Amino acid sequence: MAEPFDVVVVGGGPGGYVCAIRCAQLGLKTAVVERERLGGICLNWGCIPTKALLRSSEIWHLMHRLAEFGFSGDNFRIDFRKIVDRSRKVSQQLSNGVAFLMKKHKITVIAGEAKLAGKGKLAVTKDGKTEEVSAKNIVLATGARARTLPGLEPDGKLVWTYREALVPDVLPKTLLVVGSGAIGIEFASFFRTLGSEVTVVEVLDRVLPVEDEEISQLAHKAFVKQGMKIKVSTMVEKLEKGAGGVTATLKTKDGKTETVAAERVILAVGIVGNFENIGLEAAGIKVDRTHVVADEWGGTGVPGVWAIGDLVGPPWLAHKAMHEGVIVAERIAGVKGVHPLDASKVPGCTYCYPQVASLGMTESKAKASGRKIKVGRFPFIGNGKAIALGEPEGLVKTVFDADTGELLGAHMIGAEVTELIQGYVVARTLEATEADLATVVFPHPTLSEMLHESVLDADKKALHI
């Protein structure tokens, strides 16, 4: 491999493989270095397999509602191993799909661990053997991994990270989930729906703390109604492992302590960037709290070295990484009119039951910005399609600048909101105002009508509440 590549991408996750594909489309000779499986955490240990698991739990939930829809049935049984096996097959199918895309676009895939080794050079090690790879541009897309806390280290048996939770050896009767962000709540929702007694502990004062406060409150109520035990403003002081489970000591902000016993514990307390052992310090690349410091274009400050995705910080989302990958590829190729990423136009989705989705500013942040705002709301109970689906619980909320009509934020909870949020993403990206959105014709009967009604409600013009 003496002839240099135009671009070598280190990491074959969503950001990395998309960057490589776009580079190849633009005529650049491209390679990807991957130490495990193509698709990265998202396809193999994150986004995709969790959604496969959640689909199974959704079906289990619906099976217990058959009478509502005019059916009868009994003797339902869970084959937990098949549920897990299906999720792994889905993951494998998509990882194989990425491998196909690499071949289709004539992208060289190099197995091994890469390390910066001087200007335009990488040292790639596999099975103790190291080879040098040369490139005019190197894109670091090494991703991130689960954060661990002192005294709460996972052991892979009784105390799990997302990896072990995706291939569990048992369906635990009791489960403690530490952290109520998207990862923690999705696992809590999956296991609770299948029958586990679930306790969720959150150090902050509400579940899903990055979401709008009103949405968090509705989510809390829904989770408790399902039988979850939610403990906010609470931290886990220590975990004591026994033969068949773990005893956790919890401490609230006011100093009260209690113990909770569980067969298994899932740690979901954030992520840290995979910045170690890739030659950053020697190359002069700055790292801030485990994440590479990069500019709006993905530049690291070192000519020819770029960084994207979870390695460079929040929002830690696969679609954000993909978009950054395209930006970097087009900057390298000299494409005109490339725009940097605007994080306020990146949606966030949590696939628990009920689903949660959001975009832009929360109501409180919009107020704190000093703007005069207008807020629209529309409940699922006012939507015909939601009632017909048997999903009448939920809310669509919109936040506008009262003076300009700019859509500042959108926040939702309920059935299929992870699909609905994109309507507002398109609107915000195209700079549609409240007045513009009010004139859009939405098909009936659809859940999407609630997007319209929430906009109308900002001016007290909603038609069905």
WOJOCOR-V447191 format. One record per residue. N is the residue number from 1. RES is the residue in one small letter. PSI is psi in degrees with one decimal (* if undefined). NEAR is the number of other ideal C-beta (glycine too) atoms within 12 Angstrom. D_LAST is the distance of its C-alpha to the last C-alpha in Angstrom with 1 decimal. Layout:
n = (N & N)
res = (RES & RES)
psi = (PSI & PSI)
near = (NEAR & NEAR)
d_last = (D_LAST & D_LAST)
This chain:
n = (1 & 2 & 3 & 4 & 5 & 6 & 7 & 8 & 9 & 10 & 11 & 12 & 13 & 14 & 15 & 16 & 17 & 18 & 19 & 20 & 21 & 22 & 23 & 24 & 25 & 26 & 27 & 28 & 29 & 30 & 31 & 32 & 33 & 34 & 35 & 36 & 37 & 38 & 39 & 40 & 41 & 42 & 43 & 44 & 45 & 46 & 47 & 48 & 49 & 50 & 51 & 52 & 53 & 54 & 55 & 56 & 57 & 58 & 59 & 60 & 61 & 62 & 63 & 64 & 65 & 66 & 67 & 68 & 69 & 70 & 71 & 72 & 73 & 74 & 75 & 76 & 77 & 78 & 79 & 80 & 81 & 82 & 83 & 84 & 85 & 86 & 87 & 88 & 89 & 90 & 91 & 92 & 93 & 94 & 95 & 96 & 97 & 98 & 99 & 100 & 101 & 102 & 103 & 104 & 105 & 106 & 107 & 108 & 109 & 110 & 111 & 112 & 113 & 114 & 115 & 116 & 117 & 118 & 119 & 120 & 121 & 122 & 123 & 124 & 125 & 126 & 127 & 128 & 129 & 130 & 131 & 132 & 133 & 134 & 135 & 136 & 137 & 138 & 139 & 140 & 141 & 142 & 143 & 144 & 145 & 146 & 147 & 148 & 149 & 150 & 151 & 152 & 153 & 154 & 155 & 156 & 157 & 158 & 159 & 160 & 161 & 162 & 163 & 164 & 165 & 166 & 167 & 168 & 169 & 170 & 171 & 172 & 173 & 174 & 175 & 176 & 177 & 178 & 179 & 180 & 181 & 182 & 183 & 184 & 185 & 186 & 187 & 188 & 189 & 190 & 191 & 192 & 193 & 194 & 195 & 196 & 197 & 198 & 199 & 200 & 201 & 202 & 203 & 204 & 205 & 206 & 207 & 208 & 209 & 210 & 211 & 212 & 213 & 214 & 215 & 216 & 217 & 218 & 219 & 220 & 221 & 222 & 223 & 224 & 225 & 226 & 227 & 228 & 229 & 230 & 231 & 232 & 233 & 234 & 235 & 236 & 237 & 238 & 239 & 240 & 241 & 242 & 243 & 244 & 245 & 246 & 247 & 248 & 249 & 250 & 251 & 252 & 253 & 254 & 255 & 256 & 257 & 258 & 259 & 260 & 261 & 262 & 263 & 264 & 265 & 266 & 267 & 268 & 269 & 270 & 271 & 272 & 273 & 274 & 275 & 276 & 277 & 278 & 279 & 280 & 281 & 282 & 283 & 284 & 285 & 286 & 287 & 288 & 289 & 290 & 291 & 292 & 293 & 294 & 295 & 296 & 297 & 298 & 299 & 300 & 301 & 302 & 303 & 304 & 305 & 306 & 307 & 308 & 309 & 310 & 311 & 312 & 313 & 314 & 315 & 316 & 317 & 318 & 319 & 320 & 321 & 322 & 323 & 324 & 325 & 326 & 327 & 328 & 329 & 330 & 331 & 332 & 333 & 334 & 335 & 336 & 337 & 338 & 339 & 340 & 341 & 342 & 343 & 344 & 345 & 346 & 347 & 348 & 349 & 350 & 351 & 352 & 353 & 354 & 355 & 356 & 357 & 358 & 359 & 360 & 361 & 362 & 363 & 364 & 365 & 366 & 367 & 368 & 369 & 370 & 371 & 372 & 373 & 374 & 375 & 376 & 377 & 378 & 379 & 380 & 381 & 382 & 383 & 384 & 385 & 386 & 387 & 388 & 389 & 390 & 391 & 392 & 393 & 394 & 395 & 396 & 397 & 398 & 399 & 400 & 401 & 402 & 403 & 404 & 405 & 406 & 407 & 408 & 409 & 410 & 411 & 412 & 413 & 414 & 415 & 416 & 417 & 418 & 419 & 420 & 421 & 422 & 423 & 424 & 425 & 426 & 427 & 428 & 429 & 430 & 431 & 432 & 433 & 434 & 435 & 436 & 437 & 438 & 439 & 440 & 441 & 442 & 443 & 444 & 445 & 446 & 447 & 448 & 449 & 450 & 451 & 452 & 453 & 454 & 455 & 456 & 457 & 458 & 459 & 460 & 461 & 462 & 463 & 464 & 465)
res = (m & a & e & p & f & d & v & v & v & v & g & g & g & p & g & g & y & v & c & a & i & r & c & a & q & l & g & l & k & t & a & v & v & e & r & e & r & l & g & g & i & c & l & n & w & g & c & i & p & t & k & a & l & l & r & s & s & e & i & w & h & l & m & h & r & l & a & e & f & g & f & s & g & d & n & f & r & i & d & f & r & k & i & v & d & r & s & r & k & v & s & q & q & l & s & n & g & v & a & f & l & m & k & k & h & k & i & t & v & i & a & g & e & a & k & l & a & g & k & g & k & l & a & v & t & k & d & g & k & t & e & e & v & s & a & k & n & i & v & l & a & t & g & a & r & a & r & t & l & p & g & l & e & p & d & g & k & l & v & w & t & y & r & e & a & l & v & p & d & v & l & p & k & t & l & l & v & v & g & s & g & a & i & g & i & e & f & a & s & f & f & r & t & l & g & s & e & v & t & v & v & e & v & l & d & r & v & l & p & v & e & d & e & e & i & s & q & l & a & h & k & a & f & v & k & q & g & m & k & i & k & v & s & t & m & v & e & k & l & e & k & g & a & g & g & v & t & a & t & l & k & t & k & d & g & k & t & e & t & v & a & a & e & r & v & i & l & a & v & g & i & v & g & n & f & e & n & i & g & l & e & a & a & g & i & k & v & d & r & t & h & v & v & a & d & e & w & g & g & t & g & v & p & g & v & w & a & i & g & d & l & v & g & p & p & w & l & a & h & k & a & m & h & e & g & v & i & v & a & e & r & i & a & g & v & k & g & v & h & p & l & d & a & s & k & v & p & g & c & t & y & c & y & p & q & v & a & s & l & g & m & t & e & s & k & a & k & a & s & g & r & k & i & k & v & g & r & f & p & f & i & g & n & g & k & a & i & a & l & g & e & p & e & g & l & v & k & t & v & f & d & a & d & t & g & e & l & l & g & a & h & m & i & g & a & e & v & t & e & l & i & q & g & y & v & v & a & r & t & l & e & a & t & e & a & d & l & a & t & v & v & f & p & h & p & t & l & s & e & m & l & h & e & s & v & l & d & a & d & k & k & a & l & h & i)
psi = (42.9 & -35.7 & 126.8 & 148.5 & 157.6 & -39.1 & 133.9 & 124.8 & 126.5 & 102.7 & 125.7 & 29.8 & -170.2 & -45.6 & -45.1 & -49.1 & -32.5 & -41.1 & -44.0 & -42.9 & -45.3 & -38.3 & -45.5 & -39.6 & -31.0 & 8.7 & 13.4 & 137.7 & 117.9 & 145.6 & 155.8 & 132.3 & 124.8 & 130.9 & -19.1 & -108.2 & 141.3 & 142.6 & -18.0 & -160.1 & -42.5 & -55.4 & -32.1 & -35.1 & 21.2 & -109.6 & -54.4 & -54.9 & -31.4 & -37.0 & -32.7 & -42.7 & -45.0 & -31.4 & -41.8 & -42.8 & -32.9 & -42.7 & -41.4 & -41.0 & -46.0 & -33.8 & -30.0 & 4.3 & 17.1 & -39.8 & -33.5 & -31.4 & 10.9 & 21.8 & 163.2 & 149.9 & 157.9 & -175.9 & 34.8 & 140.0 & 148.9 & 126.4 & 89.0 & -37.4 & -38.4 & -35.3 & -47.3 & -43.1 & -39.6 & -42.4 & -36.7 & -35.5 & -39.2 & -44.8 & -45.6 & -40.0 & -43.9 & -34.4 & -40.8 & -33.8 & -37.9 & -40.6 & -39.9 & -42.7 & -35.4 & -43.3 & -43.2 & -40.8 & 10.0 & 43.0 & 128.5 & 129.1 & 122.5 & 120.5 & 132.7 & -176.9 & 130.3 & 148.1 & 134.5 & 133.3 & 41.1 & 173.8 & 119.2 & 20.8 & 145.2 & 140.8 & 119.1 & 121.2 & 132.9 & 125.7 & 40.5 & -4.9 & 139.2 & 134.3 & 154.8 & 134.5 & 131.2 & 143.9 & 145.5 & -31.0 & 138.5 & 126.9 & 117.3 & 119.6 & 54.0 & -4.7 & -152.7 & 173.9 & 173.1 & 137.1 & 142.5 & 153.4 & 147.0 & 129.6 & -10.2 & 31.8 & 138.1 & 148.7 & -1.0 & -5.5 & -61.7 & -29.7 & 114.9 & 151.8 & -173.1 & -29.8 & -50.5 & -33.3 & -22.5 & -20.5 & 56.8 & 144.9 & -20.7 & 160.9 & 100.6 & 140.6 & -34.9 & 139.7 & 135.4 & 124.2 & 121.4 & 106.9 & 130.4 & 28.3 & -167.5 & -45.2 & -49.2 & -44.9 & -34.3 & -44.0 & -39.1 & -41.6 & -44.4 & -53.7 & -35.7 & -42.0 & -33.6 & -0.9 & -4.9 & 145.2 & 114.2 & 131.6 & 128.6 & 129.1 & 128.3 & 126.7 & -28.6 & 178.8 & 5.7 & 156.6 & 159.7 & 59.5 & -16.9 & -10.1 & 167.2 & 140.1 & -40.4 & -40.0 & -41.3 & -42.5 & -43.3 & -39.4 & -44.1 & -48.5 & -41.9 & -42.5 & -42.1 & -39.7 & -33.1 & -10.1 & 3.3 & 148.2 & 122.0 & 125.2 & 102.7 & 169.1 & 39.4 & 140.2 & 156.4 & 114.5 & -41.4 & 160.4 & 127.8 & 118.8 & 136.2 & -166.8 & -39.2 & 14.4 & -165.3 & 141.3 & 121.5 & 136.0 & 119.8 & 147.2 & 126.6 & 170.5 & -27.0 & 9.5 & -2.9 & 142.9 & 154.4 & 164.9 & 145.2 & 128.2 & 139.8 & 148.0 & -36.1 & 156.0 & 135.5 & 124.9 & 121.9 & 66.7 & 31.0 & -175.8 & 162.0 & 146.7 & 147.8 & 76.3 & -11.0 & 150.1 & 30.0 & 13.5 & 23.2 & -47.4 & -46.5 & -29.9 & -11.9 & 24.4 & 130.0 & 143.7 & 132.7 & 111.9 & 53.1 & 3.6 & 139.2 & 136.7 & 117.1 & 153.1 & -175.2 & -16.6 & 1.6 & 3.9 & 138.6 & -4.8 & -13.3 & 118.6 & 130.6 & 0.2 & 124.9 & 162.6 & 140.1 & 168.3 & -153.6 & -25.0 & -28.6 & 2.7 & -173.1 & 162.4 & 137.9 & 80.3 & 141.3 & -41.0 & -29.1 & -42.0 & -41.8 & -45.1 & -41.2 & -36.7 & -40.8 & -42.1 & -48.5 & -43.7 & -44.1 & -32.5 & -42.6 & -40.7 & -8.3 & 26.3 & 136.5 & 150.6 & 18.5 & 135.4 & 143.4 & 163.0 & 134.4 & 105.0 & -22.6 & -9.2 & 14.9 & 117.7 & 154.5 & 139.3 & 137.0 & 125.3 & 36.0 & -175.6 & 115.3 & 157.0 & 154.9 & 138.1 & 150.6 & 162.4 & 135.5 & -151.7 & 141.5 & 168.0 & -43.4 & -38.1 & -34.7 & -40.7 & -41.8 & -21.5 & -8.2 & 3.0 & 155.9 & 124.9 & 162.1 & 140.7 & 130.8 & 146.3 & 144.7 & 124.0 & 149.5 & -31.3 & -17.8 & 2.9 & 125.6 & -41.4 & -40.2 & -42.4 & -42.6 & -35.0 & -12.7 & 27.5 & 63.9 & 3.8 & 123.5 & 177.4 & 140.1 & 129.5 & 134.4 & 145.2 & 124.1 & 152.4 & 120.1 & -26.4 & -41.1 & -17.6 & 4.0 & 136.2 & 107.8 & -34.0 & 157.4 & 137.6 & 133.9 & 150.9 & 134.2 & -175.5 & 130.4 & 22.0 & -21.2 & -21.0 & -37.2 & -32.3 & -27.2 & -25.0 & -43.0 & -30.3 & -46.0 & -44.3 & -45.6 & -38.9 & -37.7 & 6.4 & 36.8 & 137.8 & 173.9 & -43.1 & -38.9 & -47.8 & -31.9 & -23.6 & -4.0 & 138.5 & 121.4 & 142.1 & 149.4 & 137.9 & 127.6 & 158.7 & -27.5 & -21.1 & -26.7 & -27.2 & -41.4 & -46.7 & -36.3 & -38.0 & -46.9 & -36.2 & -23.3 & -24.4 & 20.0 & 37.6 & 12.4 & 143.0 & -20.8 & 21.6 & *)
near = (19 & 9 & 12 & 24 & 36 & 29 & 45 & 47 & 56 & 50 & 51 & 47 & 51 & 40 & 49 & 55 & 49 & 44 & 49 & 52 & 33 & 35 & 43 & 32 & 23 & 25 & 17 & 34 & 26 & 43 & 43 & 49 & 45 & 38 & 28 & 25 & 29 & 38 & 39 & 44 & 44 & 39 & 41 & 35 & 34 & 40 & 37 & 34 & 40 & 43 & 31 & 32 & 40 & 38 & 24 & 31 & 37 & 28 & 22 & 28 & 27 & 23 & 23 & 22 & 20 & 17 & 13 & 17 & 14 & 9 & 12 & 13 & 14 & 10 & 7 & 17 & 14 & 23 & 14 & 25 & 16 & 16 & 31 & 29 & 20 & 25 & 34 & 26 & 17 & 28 & 34 & 22 & 20 & 31 & 32 & 19 & 21 & 34 & 25 & 18 & 27 & 32 & 18 & 15 & 28 & 20 & 37 & 30 & 34 & 33 & 24 & 29 & 29 & 40 & 30 & 38 & 25 & 20 & 20 & 23 & 28 & 40 & 27 & 35 & 23 & 19 & 11 & 8 & 12 & 18 & 24 & 25 & 39 & 26 & 40 & 26 & 39 & 52 & 56 & 51 & 49 & 45 & 46 & 39 & 29 & 38 & 28 & 23 & 24 & 11 & 19 & 34 & 22 & 29 & 17 & 23 & 22 & 33 & 39 & 39 & 39 & 38 & 26 & 26 & 41 & 38 & 24 & 34 & 17 & 24 & 31 & 36 & 19 & 28 & 44 & 47 & 48 & 48 & 41 & 45 & 39 & 40 & 41 & 45 & 46 & 43 & 47 & 53 & 44 & 46 & 47 & 38 & 35 & 37 & 23 & 34 & 26 & 42 & 39 & 48 & 41 & 38 & 29 & 26 & 19 & 31 & 43 & 45 & 29 & 32 & 43 & 38 & 25 & 29 & 42 & 35 & 26 & 33 & 47 & 33 & 21 & 33 & 38 & 21 & 15 & 31 & 21 & 35 & 29 & 34 & 36 & 28 & 21 & 33 & 29 & 38 & 25 & 23 & 35 & 21 & 24 & 16 & 10 & 16 & 26 & 34 & 25 & 39 & 23 & 33 & 21 & 20 & 16 & 9 & 12 & 15 & 18 & 20 & 20 & 32 & 26 & 37 & 32 & 40 & 49 & 50 & 40 & 43 & 32 & 32 & 34 & 25 & 36 & 35 & 36 & 18 & 17 & 36 & 31 & 34 & 16 & 17 & 28 & 18 & 30 & 22 & 28 & 18 & 17 & 26 & 30 & 44 & 26 & 37 & 22 & 19 & 25 & 42 & 29 & 33 & 20 & 28 & 16 & 32 & 44 & 44 & 49 & 51 & 50 & 45 & 47 & 46 & 31 & 24 & 30 & 38 & 36 & 40 & 29 & 34 & 45 & 32 & 33 & 49 & 46 & 36 & 37 & 47 & 41 & 28 & 34 & 39 & 25 & 14 & 20 & 8 & 9 & 22 & 17 & 20 & 33 & 19 & 23 & 28 & 30 & 29 & 36 & 37 & 37 & 42 & 34 & 47 & 38 & 37 & 40 & 48 & 43 & 45 & 42 & 37 & 33 & 32 & 32 & 23 & 22 & 30 & 21 & 13 & 19 & 11 & 22 & 17 & 31 & 34 & 35 & 39 & 34 & 39 & 28 & 38 & 22 & 29 & 38 & 21 & 27 & 33 & 22 & 17 & 22 & 20 & 30 & 22 & 26 & 39 & 44 & 52 & 50 & 51 & 43 & 39 & 28 & 20 & 14 & 18 & 29 & 31 & 42 & 41 & 44 & 50 & 49 & 48 & 45 & 41 & 36 & 32 & 46 & 33 & 21 & 43 & 40 & 24 & 36 & 42 & 31 & 22 & 36 & 35 & 21 & 16 & 18 & 26 & 25 & 36 & 21 & 20 & 35 & 29 & 16 & 23 & 12 & 27 & 14 & 17 & 17 & 23 & 38 & 31 & 30 & 48 & 44 & 36 & 38 & 49 & 41 & 31 & 31 & 36 & 21 & 14 & 21 & 25 & 21 & 24 & 21)
d_last = (66.3 & 68.4 & 66.6 & 63.7 & 60.1 & 58.0 & 55.2 & 55.2 & 51.9 & 52.4 & 49.7 & 48.2 & 44.6 & 41.6 & 42.6 & 46.2 & 46.2 & 43.7 & 45.9 & 49.0 & 47.5 & 46.5 & 50.0 & 51.6 & 49.6 & 50.9 & 54.5 & 55.2 & 57.4 & 55.2 & 55.5 & 53.4 & 54.8 & 53.1 & 54.5 & 52.5 & 50.2 & 48.5 & 44.8 & 45.1 & 43.0 & 39.8 & 41.2 & 43.6 & 42.3 & 38.7 & 35.8 & 36.9 & 38.5 & 35.7 & 33.2 & 35.6 & 35.7 & 32.0 & 31.7 & 34.2 & 32.3 & 29.0 & 31.0 & 32.4 & 29.0 & 27.9 & 31.3 & 30.5 & 27.3 & 29.2 & 28.8 & 25.1 & 25.8 & 28.8 & 31.6 & 34.2 & 36.6 & 38.5 & 41.1 & 39.1 & 41.0 & 40.6 & 43.3 & 42.7 & 45.5 & 44.1 & 40.7 & 42.5 & 44.9 & 42.1 & 40.6 & 44.0 & 44.6 & 41.4 & 42.6 & 46.1 & 44.9 & 43.0 & 45.9 & 48.2 & 46.0 & 46.5 & 50.2 & 50.1 & 48.4 & 51.1 & 53.7 & 52.0 & 52.0 & 55.5 & 54.4 & 57.1 & 55.8 & 58.1 & 57.8 & 58.5 & 57.7 & 58.0 & 59.2 & 59.8 & 63.5 & 64.3 & 63.2 & 61.7 & 62.8 & 61.2 & 63.1 & 61.6 & 62.8 & 62.6 & 64.8 & 66.9 & 67.7 & 66.6 & 66.5 & 65.8 & 63.1 & 63.1 & 60.2 & 59.6 & 56.1 & 54.8 & 51.1 & 50.4 & 47.5 & 48.5 & 45.1 & 44.6 & 44.9 & 43.6 & 44.4 & 46.5 & 47.2 & 50.5 & 50.9 & 48.0 & 49.7 & 48.7 & 51.5 & 49.9 & 50.5 & 48.7 & 46.9 & 45.0 & 43.6 & 41.2 & 44.3 & 45.4 & 41.9 & 41.6 & 44.9 & 44.9 & 47.9 & 45.9 & 42.5 & 42.8 & 42.0 & 41.1 & 39.9 & 39.5 & 37.5 & 38.4 & 35.8 & 32.0 & 31.6 & 30.7 & 34.0 & 34.2 & 30.7 & 31.1 & 34.3 & 33.0 & 30.2 & 32.8 & 35.3 & 32.9 & 31.5 & 35.1 & 35.9 & 37.4 & 36.9 & 35.5 & 35.7 & 34.3 & 35.9 & 34.6 & 36.7 & 33.8 & 31.3 & 28.5 & 28.1 & 27.5 & 28.7 & 28.3 & 24.6 & 22.0 & 22.2 & 18.6 & 19.0 & 22.4 & 21.2 & 18.7 & 21.6 & 24.0 & 22.1 & 21.8 & 25.6 & 26.6 & 24.8 & 26.8 & 30.0 & 30.8 & 32.5 & 31.4 & 33.8 & 32.9 & 35.2 & 37.9 & 40.8 & 43.2 & 46.7 & 48.7 & 48.8 & 51.7 & 52.4 & 54.0 & 55.2 & 51.9 & 49.2 & 48.4 & 48.0 & 45.8 & 46.3 & 43.0 & 43.0 & 40.1 & 40.0 & 41.4 & 44.4 & 43.7 & 44.8 & 44.3 & 45.4 & 43.4 & 45.2 & 44.0 & 45.8 & 44.5 & 43.0 & 41.0 & 41.4 & 38.6 & 39.3 & 39.2 & 41.7 & 44.8 & 46.2 & 49.2 & 51.4 & 54.6 & 57.7 & 56.6 & 59.0 & 56.6 & 58.9 & 61.9 & 60.0 & 58.8 & 55.1 & 53.1 & 51.0 & 48.5 & 47.4 & 48.2 & 46.5 & 48.4 & 47.9 & 47.0 & 46.0 & 43.0 & 45.0 & 46.1 & 49.5 & 51.3 & 53.8 & 56.5 & 57.2 & 56.4 & 54.4 & 50.6 & 48.0 & 44.4 & 41.8 & 41.6 & 45.1 & 43.9 & 41.0 & 37.2 & 34.8 & 36.5 & 34.9 & 36.6 & 34.7 & 35.7 & 39.3 & 39.2 & 38.1 & 40.8 & 43.3 & 42.7 & 43.0 & 46.3 & 47.7 & 47.0 & 48.5 & 51.6 & 51.9 & 51.5 & 48.5 & 47.4 & 44.0 & 43.0 & 40.2 & 40.1 & 37.2 & 34.2 & 32.9 & 29.6 & 28.9 & 29.7 & 26.9 & 27.2 & 26.3 & 26.8 & 27.1 & 26.7 & 24.4 & 21.6 & 22.3 & 21.9 & 22.1 & 22.4 & 23.8 & 25.3 & 24.8 & 22.9 & 21.1 & 24.3 & 26.7 & 25.0 & 25.4 & 28.9 & 29.8 & 29.8 & 27.1 & 24.5 & 21.2 & 17.6 & 15.1 & 11.8 & 9.8 & 7.6 & 8.2 & 10.2 & 9.0 & 6.1 & 9.2 & 11.8 & 14.8 & 14.2 & 14.1 & 17.1 & 18.9 & 18.5 & 16.9 & 13.5 & 14.3 & 13.9 & 12.3 & 12.8 & 13.8 & 15.6 & 18.2 & 19.7 & 22.8 & 21.7 & 25.0 & 25.6 & 22.2 & 23.8 & 21.6 & 23.2 & 21.5 & 18.9 & 18.4 & 17.1 & 17.6 & 17.3 & 18.9 & 20.8 & 19.5 & 23.2 & 23.0 & 19.8 & 21.0 & 23.6 & 21.3 & 21.0 & 24.7 & 25.7 & 23.6 & 25.2 & 28.6 & 28.5 & 27.3 & 24.3 & 22.5 & 18.9 & 19.8 & 21.3 & 18.5 & 16.1 & 18.5 & 18.9 & 18.3 & 17.0 & 18.1 & 16.1 & 15.8 & 16.1 & 14.9 & 15.7 & 12.7 & 10.9 & 13.6 & 12.6 & 8.9 & 10.2 & 12.8 & 10.8 & 8.9 & 12.6 & 13.0 & 9.8 & 9.4 & 6.4 & 6.0 & 3.8 & 0.0)
